[in-house]
Amino acid sequence: MRYNRRTDSGTTLAELLVVLVIVSILAVVSVPVAETTMQRNKEMRLRETLREVRTALDAFHRDWEADKLGAEVASDNGWPLNLQLLVDGVSDRDGGTQRYLRNLPRNPFANSDDAVEVQWRILGYDDPPDAETWGGRDIYDIKPRTDQTALDGTDVADW
């Protein structure tokens, strides 16, 4: 039998190896890009979550300053006594209910099995900014509990 290249439609071992090398290089290059993209998405979600909660805390405080809130739901400084108040809502002077959050947001960097309250480091108005434990009096701010470093090199826990 004569070997005729024009009628032969198979591939050689060398061609297969070249294709495997190219696919391997593409896989090695795409994994870090995918990891960076996932990290960036988590950081964006965390920034949005922190902005949402901090805006709700500020709105609660503004309503307290304007004397719009009914029952004793705030500390002497005008901050909510717990995070759940922002979700459940508080009675206002008109007899209605004022809600500030739809639900307690999750920390994208936390373990999904953790309770929402465990995912955040809660700071009261009188607590120092670097406090690891909450004084329990009121809620002035929240910070994420994580040991991750952001893409810009900052500690995510300090956001």
Contacts in CASP RR format, 6 or more apart in sequence:
PFRMAT RR
TARGET T0000
AUTHOR 0000-0000-0000
METHOD contacts of the structure
MODEL  1
MRYNRRTDSGTTLAELLVVLVIVSILAVVSVPVAETTMQRNKEMRLRETL
REVRTALDAFHRDWEADKLGAEVASDNGWPLNLQLLVDGVSDRDGGTQRY
LRNLPRNPFANSDDAVEVQWRILGYDDPPDAETWGGRDIYDIKPRTDQTA
LDGTDVADW
36 151 0 8 1.000
39 150 0 8 1.000
39 151 0 8 1.000
40 151 0 8 1.000
42 108 0 8 1.000
42 109 0 8 1.000
43 150 0 8 1.000
43 151 0 8 1.000
43 156 0 8 1.000
45 108 0 8 1.000
46 107 0 8 1.000
46 108 0 8 1.000
46 109 0 8 1.000
46 144 0 8 1.000
46 156 0 8 1.000
46 159 0 8 1.000
47 159 0 8 1.000
49 105 0 8 1.000
49 106 0 8 1.000
49 107 0 8 1.000
49 108 0 8 1.000
50 142 0 8 1.000
50 143 0 8 1.000
50 144 0 8 1.000
50 159 0 8 1.000
52 101 0 8 1.000
52 105 0 8 1.000
53 83 0 8 1.000
53 86 0 8 1.000
53 101 0 8 1.000
53 105 0 8 1.000
53 142 0 8 1.000
54 141 0 8 1.000
54 142 0 8 1.000
56 86 0 8 1.000
56 100 0 8 1.000
56 101 0 8 1.000
57 79 0 8 1.000
57 80 0 8 1.000
57 86 0 8 1.000
57 100 0 8 1.000
57 139 0 8 1.000
57 140 0 8 1.000
57 141 0 8 1.000
59 100 0 8 1.000
60 69 0 8 1.000
60 74 0 8 1.000
60 78 0 8 1.000
60 79 0 8 1.000
60 80 0 8 1.000
60 85 0 8 1.000
60 86 0 8 1.000
60 90 0 8 1.000
60 100 0 8 1.000
61 74 0 8 1.000
61 78 0 8 1.000
61 79 0 8 1.000
63 69 0 8 1.000
63 92 0 8 1.000
63 98 0 8 1.000
64 74 0 8 1.000
64 78 0 8 1.000
64 79 0 8 1.000
65 78 0 8 1.000
67 93 0 8 1.000
68 92 0 8 1.000
68 93 0 8 1.000
68 98 0 8 1.000
69 90 0 8 1.000
69 91 0 8 1.000
69 92 0 8 1.000
69 93 0 8 1.000
69 98 0 8 1.000
70 90 0 8 1.000
70 91 0 8 1.000
70 92 0 8 1.000
70 93 0 8 1.000
71 90 0 8 1.000
71 91 0 8 1.000
73 80 0 8 1.000
73 81 0 8 1.000
73 85 0 8 1.000
73 90 0 8 1.000
73 91 0 8 1.000
74 80 0 8 1.000
74 81 0 8 1.000
74 138 0 8 1.000
75 81 0 8 1.000
75 125 0 8 1.000
75 137 0 8 1.000
75 138 0 8 1.000
77 125 0 8 1.000
77 126 0 8 1.000
77 138 0 8 1.000
77 140 0 8 1.000
78 125 0 8 1.000
78 138 0 8 1.000
79 124 0 8 1.000
79 125 0 8 1.000
79 138 0 8 1.000
79 139 0 8 1.000
79 140 0 8 1.000
80 86 0 8 1.000
80 138 0 8 1.000
80 139 0 8 1.000
81 138 0 8 1.000
81 139 0 8 1.000
82 139 0 8 1.000
83 104 0 8 1.000
83 116 0 8 1.000
83 117 0 8 1.000
83 120 0 8 1.000
83 122 0 8 1.000
83 139 0 8 1.000
83 142 0 8 1.000
84 104 0 8 1.000
86 99 0 8 1.000
86 100 0 8 1.000
86 101 0 8 1.000
86 104 0 8 1.000
87 99 0 8 1.000
87 100 0 8 1.000
87 101 0 8 1.000
87 102 0 8 1.000
87 103 0 8 1.000
87 104 0 8 1.000
88 99 0 8 1.000
89 97 0 8 1.000
89 98 0 8 1.000
89 99 0 8 1.000
89 100 0 8 1.000
90 97 0 8 1.000
90 98 0 8 1.000
91 97 0 8 1.000
91 98 0 8 1.000
92 98 0 8 1.000
104 116 0 8 1.000
104 117 0 8 1.000
105 116 0 8 1.000
106 112 0 8 1.000
106 116 0 8 1.000
106 119 0 8 1.000
107 116 0 8 1.000
107 119 0 8 1.000
107 120 0 8 1.000
107 144 0 8 1.000
107 145 0 8 1.000
107 146 0 8 1.000
109 144 0 8 1.000
109 146 0 8 1.000
109 148 0 8 1.000
109 156 0 8 1.000
110 118 0 8 1.000
110 119 0 8 1.000
110 144 0 8 1.000
110 145 0 8 1.000
110 146 0 8 1.000
111 119 0 8 1.000
118 145 0 8 1.000
119 144 0 8 1.000
119 145 0 8 1.000
120 142 0 8 1.000
120 143 0 8 1.000
120 144 0 8 1.000
120 145 0 8 1.000
121 132 0 8 1.000
121 134 0 8 1.000
121 142 0 8 1.000
121 143 0 8 1.000
121 144 0 8 1.000
121 145 0 8 1.000
121 157 0 8 1.000
122 134 0 8 1.000
122 136 0 8 1.000
122 139 0 8 1.000
122 141 0 8 1.000
122 142 0 8 1.000
123 129 0 8 1.000
123 131 0 8 1.000
123 134 0 8 1.000
123 139 0 8 1.000
123 140 0 8 1.000
123 141 0 8 1.000
123 142 0 8 1.000
123 143 0 8 1.000
124 131 0 8 1.000
124 134 0 8 1.000
124 135 0 8 1.000
124 136 0 8 1.000
124 137 0 8 1.000
124 138 0 8 1.000
124 139 0 8 1.000
124 140 0 8 1.000
124 141 0 8 1.000
125 137 0 8 1.000
125 138 0 8 1.000
125 140 0 8 1.000
126 135 0 8 1.000
126 137 0 8 1.000
127 134 0 8 1.000
127 135 0 8 1.000
127 140 0 8 1.000
143 157 0 8 1.000
143 158 0 8 1.000
143 159 0 8 1.000
144 156 0 8 1.000
144 157 0 8 1.000
144 159 0 8 1.000
145 157 0 8 1.000
146 156 0 8 1.000
146 157 0 8 1.000
147 155 0 8 1.000
147 157 0 8 1.000
148 155 0 8 1.000
148 156 0 8 1.000
148 157 0 8 1.000
149 155 0 8 1.000
149 156 0 8 1.000
150 156 0 8 1.000
150 159 0 8 1.000
END
